[in-house]
Amino acid sequence: MQEKWDVLEVLRHSRHDWLNRIQLIKGYMATGQSDQLEETITKIVADSLNEAKICSLQIPEFAEFIITYNWKPRTIVLDYEILGEPCSLKNLDEVMTVWIQNFLEKLESWVHIYEENFVSLTIEINDKTVSFFFDFRGKLTKKEDMLKWIVSSSNDSSKIRMMSYFCETEECSIEFKMEK
């Protein structure tokens, strides 16, 4: 079950994130590292735009889970990007949230905890479908379990249509689509 954040907790986490970003900018400015400074500012702007986009999709449970995922100590860092024009995905909120919660929970148990593990999620919104692209980079300890789960999870839901998947010990890619 997902923890519900109260307003003060959300503000505390958000303030902490922004202070970290500002300290990073100040550090690059102080050391004259203009390339890293520009890259950091560009990343902050992109992250803020993606956060605004995910909030405009009318999928509050999914958006909350994605935005707050990295606020807790995790064995995986999640990054996300939203492509396409924002629209209402309200009818997909529950199935999307349950699927990604299950996936990341299982993935956390399948990775080597002393390695850097990253998941990049790209959500592409088209006229009739929403595509999800998951790219994992890190180190899996249970590749076979992950492969079994990927196949079975797409069979468990009539809304999720698995398009492709690839899985090796240090990288995995999954693509699935959902009708809007």
VENNORSUL-V401511 format. One record per residue. PSI is psi as a letter, one per 40 degrees, with the letter a starting at -180 (* if undefined). D_LAST is the distance of its C-alpha to the last C-alpha in whole Angstrom. Layout:
psi:PSI d_last:D_LAST
psi:PSI d_last:D_LAST
This chain:
psi:h d_last:26
psi:h d_last:25
psi:h d_last:28
psi:h d_last:27
psi:h d_last:28
psi:i d_last:31
psi:d d_last:31
psi:d d_last:34
psi:d d_last:33
psi:d d_last:30
psi:d d_last:32
psi:d d_last:35
psi:d d_last:32
psi:d d_last:31
psi:d d_last:35
psi:d d_last:36
psi:d d_last:33
psi:d d_last:34
psi:d d_last:38
psi:d d_last:37
psi:d d_last:35
psi:d d_last:38
psi:d d_last:41
psi:d d_last:39
psi:d d_last:40
psi:d d_last:43
psi:d d_last:44
psi:d d_last:43
psi:d d_last:45
psi:d d_last:48
psi:e d_last:48
psi:f d_last:48
psi:g d_last:45
psi:d d_last:43
psi:d d_last:41
psi:d d_last:39
psi:d d_last:39
psi:d d_last:37
psi:d d_last:35
psi:d d_last:34
psi:d d_last:34
psi:d d_last:31
psi:d d_last:29
psi:d d_last:30
psi:d d_last:28
psi:d d_last:25
psi:d d_last:25
psi:d d_last:25
psi:d d_last:22
psi:d d_last:20
psi:d d_last:20
psi:d d_last:20
psi:d d_last:17
psi:d d_last:15
psi:d d_last:17
psi:e d_last:15
psi:e d_last:12
psi:f d_last:12
psi:g d_last:12
psi:d d_last:16
psi:d d_last:17
psi:d d_last:15
psi:d d_last:17
psi:d d_last:20
psi:d d_last:20
psi:d d_last:19
psi:d d_last:22
psi:e d_last:25
psi:d d_last:24
psi:e d_last:27
psi:e d_last:29
psi:i d_last:31
psi:h d_last:33
psi:i d_last:31
psi:e d_last:32
psi:i d_last:29
psi:h d_last:28
psi:h d_last:24
psi:i d_last:23
psi:i d_last:20
psi:i d_last:18
psi:h d_last:15
psi:i d_last:15
psi:i d_last:13
psi:h d_last:13
psi:i d_last:12
psi:i d_last:10
psi:h d_last:9
psi:f d_last:7
psi:d d_last:9
psi:e d_last:8
psi:e d_last:7
psi:d d_last:11
psi:d d_last:13
psi:d d_last:12
psi:d d_last:12
psi:d d_last:15
psi:d d_last:17
psi:d d_last:16
psi:d d_last:17
psi:d d_last:20
psi:d d_last:21
psi:d d_last:21
psi:d d_last:23
psi:d d_last:25
psi:d d_last:26
psi:d d_last:26
psi:d d_last:29
psi:e d_last:31
psi:e d_last:31
psi:i d_last:32
psi:h d_last:36
psi:e d_last:36
psi:e d_last:39
psi:i d_last:37
psi:h d_last:34
psi:h d_last:31
psi:i d_last:28
psi:h d_last:24
psi:h d_last:22
psi:h d_last:18
psi:h d_last:16
psi:h d_last:13
psi:h d_last:12
psi:h d_last:9
psi:a d_last:9
psi:d d_last:8
psi:e d_last:6
psi:i d_last:5
psi:h d_last:7
psi:i d_last:10
psi:h d_last:13
psi:h d_last:16
psi:h d_last:19
psi:h d_last:23
psi:h d_last:25
psi:h d_last:29
psi:b d_last:32
psi:h d_last:34
psi:i d_last:32
psi:e d_last:35
psi:g d_last:33
psi:d d_last:31
psi:d d_last:31
psi:d d_last:30
psi:d d_last:27
psi:d d_last:26
psi:d d_last:27
psi:d d_last:24
psi:d d_last:21
psi:d d_last:22
psi:d d_last:22
psi:d d_last:19
psi:d d_last:17
psi:d d_last:19
psi:e d_last:18
psi:h d_last:15
psi:e d_last:13
psi:d d_last:9
psi:h d_last:11
psi:h d_last:12
psi:h d_last:15
psi:d d_last:16
psi:i d_last:19
psi:i d_last:22
psi:h d_last:25
psi:h d_last:27
psi:i d_last:31
psi:d d_last:33
psi:e d_last:32
psi:i d_last:29
psi:i d_last:26
psi:h d_last:22
psi:h d_last:19
psi:h d_last:16
psi:i d_last:13
psi:i d_last:9
psi:i d_last:6
psi:i d_last:4
psi:* d_last:0
